[in-house]
Amino acid sequence: MAAKLPSAEAVVAAGGYERDTDAGEDINLSELLFGPNASGPPSEVVASFAYNTFLLNGWVKQSSPACAAASVAGAYNALQRIGRHDPKALQQADLVEVLKGILRTRLTTHAAKFHADVGCSVEPLAQALQAHLAAQDKSLGMKWPRQARAKTIKEVLRTILQDIATEGNADNPLFPLANAVAYEAGGEENQAAVGNSEEEDDDTDAKVDGVEIFLPGQAADRPVPAATVDQDGAPLPHRISPLWRKSFLQYCNNLGGLEKLERERPSTGFFGTWGILGAVRRLADQYQVRLSNPHSR
């Protein structure tokens, strides 16, 4: 009989990381089912086994905690009827790149929303946040206790924006936001403009039937100011949207997911069913194939 493989928990507990073993994927079915002598079951026993050759020959191992990537690669190989050793076969690394592309598209979407909310690029604030987290030996892509990441981000944001407001440098692109948050902290009327509700801080993405729908670069739910200058040509201040925290948290959420993928040992722990469906659709578009079983009814 085949040797019992260590569980993922056992591998991690031993100081390793979740991955498939180093054993080869190719197996002798007769030896696997009937032992090394492949003698078969006793004559008085009737045995029947069914398997899919394409699935058996097409699946690929995960070399790191990236089952979302390895599983889609294996499914693609099986549906294209190519073995894992075929030059056209996909491997885990190929799907990791596909998933990176999905997150970069999401980052573009949320960056556009933040720009519409605040009136400036999200990158300076995101970079400042990452620098503060790094000083605490933390990162957006690390494993956080439940709800701890959003809480930490809010605390660091408060520090960053308070410092900017105190400096009073109006040339800083984040100064209008910092100034608005300062008013919010003081209980001014501008509080309604910057938002202070827990429901604003949801870091999930909009989905339809569990599948995220987005148009890259579009921020349709963000109203565009009717004018950016007054009648004398002087720039008008950008009104801070109460949704700015939500768009920033969503941006950070996806930035953390991208960090997981860009590690030496990529992790797809950020992705759910929506990510797998998105990867399948991207493969279908990229290779111009129909990813379904032609023999299924």
C-alpha positions in Angstrom: 0.0 0.0 0.0 1.1 3.6 -0.5 2.8 5.3 2.4 0.7 7.6 4.4 1.6 11.2 3.6 2.1 13.8 6.5 -0.8 16.2 7.0 -0.4 19.9 6.2 -0.5 20.6 9.9 2.3 18.2 10.5 4.5 19.8 7.9 3.9 23.3 9.3 4.4 22.0 12.9 7.8 20.6 11.9 9.0 24.0 10.8 8.1 23.7 7.2 5.2 25.1 5.2 2.1 23.7 3.5 3.0 22.1 0.3 2.8 18.7 -1.5 5.5 16.1 -0.9 8.5 15.7 -3.1 7.2 12.3 -4.4 6.6 12.2 -8.1 3.0 12.8 -9.5 3.2 9.8 -11.9 2.0 6.6 -10.3 1.4 3.0 -11.3 -2.3 2.5 -10.7 -2.0 -1.3 -10.5 0.6 -1.1 -7.7 -1.4 1.6 -6.0 -4.6 -0.5 -6.0 -3.3 -4.0 -5.6 0.2 -3.7 -4.0 3.7 -4.0 -5.4 3.1 -7.4 -7.0 0.0 -6.1 -8.7 -1.6 -9.5 -8.2 -5.1 -8.1 -8.0 -7.8 -8.9 -5.4 -8.7 -12.5 -4.4 -10.7 -14.3 -7.1 -13.8 -14.5 -5.0 -14.0 -10.7 -4.8 -15.5 -8.6 -7.5 -13.8 -5.2 -7.7 -14.5 -2.2 -9.9 -12.6 1.0 -10.1 -13.2 4.1 -12.2 -11.0 7.1 -12.8 -10.4 9.9 -15.2 -7.1 9.5 -17.1 -6.9 13.2 -18.0 -7.4 14.3 -14.4 -4.9 11.7 -13.1 -2.3 12.8 -15.6 -3.0 16.5 -15.6 -3.0 17.6 -11.9 0.0 19.4 -10.6 1.5 19.7 -7.2 1.5 22.8 -5.1 5.0 23.7 -4.1 3.8 26.2 -1.5 0.4 27.1 0.1 -1.1 27.9 -3.3 -3.9 25.3 -3.8 -6.0 27.9 -5.7 -3.3 28.2 -8.3 -2.4 24.5 -8.5 -6.0 23.3 -8.7 -6.9 25.6 -11.6 -3.7 24.6 -13.5 -4.5 20.9 -13.1 -8.1 21.5 -14.2 -6.9 23.4 -17.3 -4.5 20.6 -18.2 -7.2 17.9 -17.8 -9.8 19.8 -19.8 -7.3 20.4 -22.6 -6.3 16.7 -22.4 -2.6 17.3 -21.9 -0.4 15.7 -19.3 1.5 17.7 -16.7 4.8 17.1 -18.6 3.4 18.5 -21.8 5.2 21.8 -22.9 1.7 23.4 -23.1 0.7 22.3 -19.6 0.2 24.9 -16.9 1.9 24.7 -13.5 1.3 26.5 -10.2 3.6 29.4 -11.2 1.6 30.1 -14.3 -1.6 30.5 -12.3 0.1 32.6 -9.6 0.8 35.1 -12.3 -2.8 35.0 -13.5 -4.0 35.7 -9.9 -1.5 38.6 -9.6 -3.1 40.1 -12.7 -6.6 39.8 -11.0 -5.3 41.7 -7.9 -3.6 44.4 -9.9 -6.9 45.0 -11.7 -8.7 45.2 -8.4 -6.0 47.6 -7.1 -6.5 49.9 -10.1 -10.3 49.9 -9.4 -9.9 50.7 -5.7 -7.2 53.3 -6.4 -9.7 55.1 -8.7 -12.3 55.0 -6.1 -10.0 56.5 -3.5 -8.9 59.2 -5.9 -12.6 60.1 -6.5 -13.2 60.1 -2.7 -10.2 62.2 -1.7 -8.9 63.9 -4.8 -5.4 62.5 -4.8 -3.5 59.3 -5.4 -3.7 56.5 -2.9 0.0 55.6 -3.2 1.5 58.2 -0.8 -0.9 57.1 2.0 -0.4 53.4 1.3 3.4 53.8 1.3 3.3 55.7 4.5 1.1 53.0 6.1 3.4 50.2 4.9 6.4 52.1 6.3 4.8 52.4 9.7 3.8 48.7 9.7 7.3 47.7 8.8 8.7 49.6 11.7 6.5 47.4 13.9 7.6 44.2 12.1 4.2 43.9 10.5 2.9 43.9 6.9 -0.4 43.9 5.1 0.1 40.4 3.9 0.9 38.8 7.3 -1.5 36.6 9.1 -3.6 38.8 11.4 -5.9 37.9 14.3 -9.5 38.5 13.4 -10.3 42.2 12.9 -6.9 43.2 14.1 -5.7 44.3 10.7 -8.5 46.9 10.1 -8.0 48.2 13.7 -4.3 48.6 13.3 -4.7 50.3 9.9 -7.1 52.8 11.5 -4.7 53.5 14.3 -1.7 54.0 12.0 -3.8 56.2 9.6 -4.8 58.4 12.6 -1.1 58.9 13.4 -0.1 59.6 9.8 -2.9 62.1 9.2 -2.4 63.8 12.5 1.3 64.4 11.7 0.4 65.8 8.2 -2.3 68.1 9.8 0.2 69.3 12.4 2.9 70.1 9.8 0.3 72.3 8.0 2.0 71.8 4.6 -0.8 72.7 2.2 1.3 71.3 -0.7 1.1 67.8 0.7 -1.5 66.1 -1.5 -2.9 64.4 1.6 -3.3 67.6 3.5 -7.0 68.2 2.6 -7.8 64.7 4.0 -5.6 65.2 7.1 -7.3 68.5 7.7 -10.8 67.0 7.3 -10.0 64.2 9.7 -8.7 66.8 12.2 -12.0 68.5 12.0 -13.8 65.2 12.4 -11.8 64.5 15.6 -12.9 67.9 16.8 -16.6 67.1 16.1 -17.0 69.8 13.4 -19.7 69.7 10.8 -17.2 68.3 8.3 -17.5 65.0 10.2 -20.3 64.0 7.8 -18.0 64.5 4.9 -15.3 62.2 6.1 -17.4 59.5 7.7 -17.0 57.9 11.1 -19.2 54.8 10.9 -18.1 51.3 11.5 -20.1 50.2 8.4 -17.9 52.5 6.3 -14.9 50.4 7.3 -15.9 47.2 5.6 -12.9 45.9 3.7 -14.8 43.5 1.5 -15.4 44.0 -2.2 -18.8 44.2 -3.9 -19.8 40.9 -5.4 -22.8 39.6 -7.4 -23.8 36.0 -6.5 -20.3 35.7 -4.9 -18.5 36.8 -8.0 -16.9 40.3 -8.0 -18.0 42.5 -10.9 -15.8 45.5 -11.8 -14.9 47.7 -14.6 -11.2 48.6 -14.4 -10.6 52.3 -13.5 -14.3 53.1 -13.1 -15.7 54.6 -10.0 -19.3 55.0 -10.9 -20.5 55.2 -7.4 -18.3 58.2 -6.7 -19.9 61.5 -7.9 -17.6 63.6 -10.0 -17.5 67.3 -9.0 -19.4 69.6 -11.4 -16.5 72.0 -11.5 -12.9 72.0 -10.2 -12.3 75.8 -10.3 -14.4 78.7 -9.2 -15.5 81.6 -11.4 -12.2 83.3 -11.0 -10.2 80.2 -12.0 -9.0 79.4 -8.5 -9.1 75.7 -7.6 -12.0 74.5 -5.5 -11.3 72.3 -2.5 -12.1 68.6 -3.1 -14.9 67.5 -0.9 -13.9 64.4 1.0 -16.3 61.5 0.5 -17.5 59.5 3.5 -16.5 56.4 1.6 -12.8 57.2 1.7 -12.0 54.8 4.5 -13.8 51.9 2.8 -12.0 52.4 -0.5 -8.6 52.7 1.3 -9.2 49.5 3.3 -10.3 47.7 0.2 -7.1 48.8 -1.5 -5.0 47.6 1.4 -6.9 44.4 1.5 -5.9 43.6 -2.1 -2.4 44.9 -1.5 -2.0 42.4 1.2 -3.2 39.6 -1.1 -0.6 40.6 -3.7 2.1 40.6 -1.1 1.2 36.9 -0.3 1.5 36.0 -4.0 4.9 37.8 -4.4 6.6 35.8 -1.6 9.3 33.3 -2.4 6.7 30.7 -1.5 3.4 32.2 -2.8 0.2 31.8 -0.9 -3.3 32.0 -2.3 -4.9 32.2 1.1 -6.4 35.5 0.1 -8.5 34.0 -2.6 -11.9 32.4 -2.3 -14.2 31.0 -5.0 -14.3 34.4 -6.7 -10.6 34.1 -7.3 -10.8 30.7 -8.8 -13.7 31.7 -11.1 -11.7 34.8 -12.1 -8.6 32.8 -12.9 -10.7 30.4 -15.0 -12.2 33.3 -17.0 -8.8 34.8 -17.6 -7.4 31.5 -18.8 -10.4 31.1 -21.2 -9.7 34.6 -22.6 -5.9 34.3 -22.7 -5.8 30.9 -24.5 -9.1 31.4 -26.3 -10.4 28.1 -25.1 -13.7 26.8 -23.7 -12.9 25.5 -20.2 -15.6 22.9 -19.9 -15.7 19.2 -20.5 -16.8 18.7 -24.2 -18.3 15.3 -23.3 -20.4 16.6 -20.4 -24.1 17.0 -21.0 
